[in-house]
């Protein structure tokens, strides 16, 4: 593979710093994780956005969360068509192999994927509308929810509400997976929807009783 290059020097330095400090101070724990395997209690589906730092938000250690990241933290509907489905594969592995007790969908403020969906729906993103746009076709998962926010005049509030609809869409689609629905109905798995305000450090959780997101 001729295109593979050496790691940038700043990352090499950071690695050596981690190996000499965090790893050295917790070597026994890392060796235990390696020998005993992973036993996370929760799966978190979050956005690829570099500003969303899941382990920092919850103060988690290695081995606590099974984390899957994609554009706009979306879960597609169950579609066993024999094709490659990364997010669906991660859900299957977490629920059926790892037996996680919780699946958490974590959305966030200023989501570029959600904004792209808004732009497409308004006819302002021809590149995303193109058939060969991977991002555009992925955001088609959320596109039907545009009608629910189309009358909101404030652009920031409109985006914020669609970000929350992205979380709800993923929760709805999770329940189309037979093995997820079965575990939920058996009381062995719970689903949770969260929305994170990056700038304010806020966290909101969807309340089924109130049918709205409420501060944690």
C-alpha positions as CSV (number, residue, x, y, z in Angstrom):
1,X,0.0,0.0,0.0
2,X,2.1,2.9,-1.3
3,X,-0.1,5.6,0.0
4,X,0.3,4.7,3.7
5,X,2.7,7.2,5.3
6,X,4.4,7.4,8.8
7,X,2.3,8.8,11.6
8,X,2.7,12.6,12.0
9,X,5.3,13.5,14.6
10,X,2.9,15.3,17.0
11,X,0.8,12.1,17.3
12,X,3.9,10.0,17.9
13,X,4.9,12.3,20.7
14,X,1.5,12.2,22.2
15,X,1.5,8.4,22.1
16,X,4.8,8.2,23.8
17,X,3.5,10.6,26.5
18,X,0.4,8.5,27.0
19,X,2.5,5.2,27.2
20,X,4.8,6.7,29.8
21,X,2.1,8.2,32.0
22,X,-1.5,7.0,31.7
23,X,-0.6,3.5,30.5
24,X,2.3,3.0,32.9
25,X,0.1,4.1,35.9
26,X,-2.7,1.7,34.9
27,X,-0.8,-1.1,33.2
28,X,-2.5,-3.8,35.3
29,X,-6.0,-2.5,34.3
30,X,-5.1,-2.5,30.6
31,X,-3.7,-6.0,30.8
32,X,-6.9,-7.2,32.5
33,X,-9.0,-5.6,29.8
34,X,-6.9,-7.4,27.1
35,X,-7.1,-10.8,28.8
36,X,-10.7,-10.7,30.1
37,X,-12.3,-9.0,27.0
38,X,-14.8,-6.2,27.0
39,X,-17.9,-6.1,29.1
40,X,-19.5,-2.7,28.5
41,X,-22.8,-1.9,30.1
42,X,-23.9,0.6,27.5
43,X,-23.5,1.3,23.8
44,X,-23.4,5.0,22.8
45,X,-24.2,6.0,19.3
46,X,-22.8,9.5,18.8
47,X,-21.8,11.9,16.0
48,X,-18.4,11.8,14.4
49,X,-18.0,15.5,15.3
50,X,-14.6,16.0,17.0
51,X,-16.2,18.3,19.6
52,X,-18.4,15.5,21.0
53,X,-16.2,13.7,23.6
54,X,-18.3,10.9,24.9
55,X,-15.9,9.5,27.5
56,X,-15.2,13.0,28.9
57,X,-18.9,13.9,29.3
58,X,-19.5,10.8,31.4
59,X,-16.0,10.5,33.0
60,X,-15.7,7.0,31.6
61,X,-12.7,4.6,31.7
62,X,-11.6,2.2,29.1
63,X,-14.0,-0.7,28.7
64,X,-17.1,1.1,30.0
65,X,-18.7,2.1,26.7
66,X,-19.1,0.4,23.3
67,X,-19.0,3.5,21.1
68,X,-20.2,3.8,17.5
69,X,-19.9,7.2,15.7
70,X,-21.3,8.3,12.4
71,X,-22.6,11.4,10.7
72,X,-25.4,12.9,12.8
73,X,-25.7,9.9,15.2
74,X,-28.2,8.3,12.9
75,X,-29.4,4.7,13.0
76,X,-31.0,3.5,9.7
77,X,-34.1,1.2,9.7
78,X,-33.5,-2.5,9.9
79,X,-32.7,-3.7,6.4
80,X,-31.3,-7.3,6.1
81,X,-30.5,-7.0,2.4
82,X,-27.1,-8.7,2.4
83,X,-25.2,-5.5,1.9
84,X,-22.7,-3.8,4.2
85,X,-24.3,-1.8,7.0
86,X,-21.7,-0.5,9.5
87,X,-24.1,1.1,12.0
88,X,-26.5,-1.9,12.0
89,X,-23.5,-4.3,12.5
90,X,-22.4,-2.3,15.5
91,X,-25.9,-2.4,17.0
92,X,-26.2,-6.1,16.3
93,X,-22.8,-6.8,18.0
94,X,-23.6,-4.6,21.0
95,X,-27.0,-6.1,21.7
96,X,-26.5,-9.7,20.7
97,X,-22.8,-10.4,21.4
98,X,-22.0,-8.0,24.2
99,X,-25.4,-8.0,25.8
100,X,-25.3,-4.3,26.7
101,X,-28.0,-3.1,29.1
102,X,-28.4,0.3,27.5
103,X,-28.3,1.8,24.1
104,X,-27.8,5.6,24.2
105,X,-28.2,7.9,21.2
106,X,-26.3,11.2,21.7
107,X,-27.1,14.1,19.5
108,X,-25.5,17.6,19.8
109,X,-25.7,21.3,19.0
110,X,-24.3,22.8,15.8
111,X,-24.4,19.4,14.0
112,X,-23.0,19.8,10.5
113,X,-24.8,16.7,9.2
114,X,-28.2,18.0,10.4
115,X,-27.5,21.4,8.9
116,X,-26.7,19.6,5.6
117,X,-30.0,17.9,5.8
118,X,-31.7,21.3,6.3
119,X,-29.8,22.8,3.4
120,X,-30.9,19.8,1.2
121,X,-34.5,20.2,2.1
122,X,-34.4,23.9,1.3
123,X,-32.8,23.3,-2.1
124,X,-29.5,24.9,-1.0
125,X,-27.2,21.9,-1.2
126,X,-27.0,20.5,-4.8
127,X,-23.8,18.6,-4.0
128,X,-25.5,16.7,-1.2
129,X,-28.5,16.1,-3.3
130,X,-26.3,14.4,-5.9
131,X,-26.7,10.6,-6.1
132,X,-23.0,10.0,-5.4
133,X,-22.9,11.9,-2.2
134,X,-22.5,9.5,0.7
135,X,-23.3,12.2,3.2
136,X,-26.4,13.3,1.4
137,X,-27.8,9.7,1.0
138,X,-27.0,9.1,4.7
139,X,-28.9,12.2,5.7
140,X,-31.9,11.0,3.7
141,X,-32.6,9.0,6.9
142,X,-33.5,12.2,8.6
143,X,-35.1,14.0,5.7
144,X,-38.7,13.0,6.4
145,X,-38.5,14.9,9.7
146,X,-38.0,18.3,8.0
147,X,-41.8,18.8,7.8
148,X,-41.9,18.9,11.6
149,X,-39.5,21.9,11.7
150,X,-40.2,23.6,8.4
151,X,-42.4,26.3,10.0
152,X,-39.7,27.4,12.6
153,X,-38.5,30.8,11.5
154,X,-35.3,31.0,13.6
155,X,-32.6,29.1,11.8
156,X,-30.7,28.2,15.0
157,X,-33.9,26.9,16.7
158,X,-34.9,25.0,13.6
159,X,-31.5,23.3,13.5
160,X,-31.7,22.5,17.2
161,X,-35.1,20.9,16.8
162,X,-34.0,18.8,13.9
163,X,-31.0,17.7,15.8
164,X,-33.4,16.4,18.5
165,X,-35.5,14.7,15.8
166,X,-32.3,13.0,14.6
167,X,-32.1,11.4,18.1
168,X,-35.7,10.4,18.0
169,X,-35.4,9.0,14.5
170,X,-32.6,6.8,15.6
171,X,-34.6,5.6,18.6
172,X,-37.5,4.8,16.4
173,X,-35.3,2.9,13.9
174,X,-33.7,0.9,16.7
175,X,-37.0,-0.6,17.5
176,X,-37.3,-1.9,13.9
177,X,-34.5,-4.3,14.7
178,X,-36.2,-7.5,15.9
179,X,-33.5,-8.4,18.4
180,X,-33.6,-4.9,19.9
181,X,-37.4,-4.8,20.2
182,X,-37.3,-8.3,21.8
183,X,-34.7,-7.2,24.4
184,X,-36.6,-4.0,25.1
185,X,-39.9,-5.8,25.6
186,X,-38.2,-8.4,27.8
187,X,-36.9,-5.6,30.1
188,X,-33.3,-6.5,29.4
189,X,-32.4,-3.5,27.3
190,X,-33.3,0.2,27.6
191,X,-33.0,2.9,25.0
192,X,-32.1,6.5,25.8
193,X,-32.0,9.7,23.8
194,X,-29.7,12.6,24.7
195,X,-28.9,16.0,23.3
196,X,-25.6,17.7,24.2
197,X,-25.1,21.5,24.1
198,X,-21.4,21.8,23.2
199,X,-20.9,25.5,24.1
200,X,-22.8,25.4,27.4
201,X,-21.8,21.8,28.4
202,X,-25.5,21.0,28.8
203,X,-27.1,17.6,28.5
204,X,-30.8,16.9,27.9
205,X,-32.6,13.6,28.0
206,X,-35.8,12.7,26.2
207,X,-38.7,12.0,28.5
208,X,-41.3,9.7,27.0
209,X,-43.8,10.9,29.7
210,X,-43.4,14.5,28.7
211,X,-42.6,13.8,25.1
212,X,-39.8,16.4,25.2
213,X,-36.1,16.7,26.1
214,X,-35.4,17.8,29.6
215,X,-32.2,18.9,31.3
216,X,-30.3,16.1,33.1
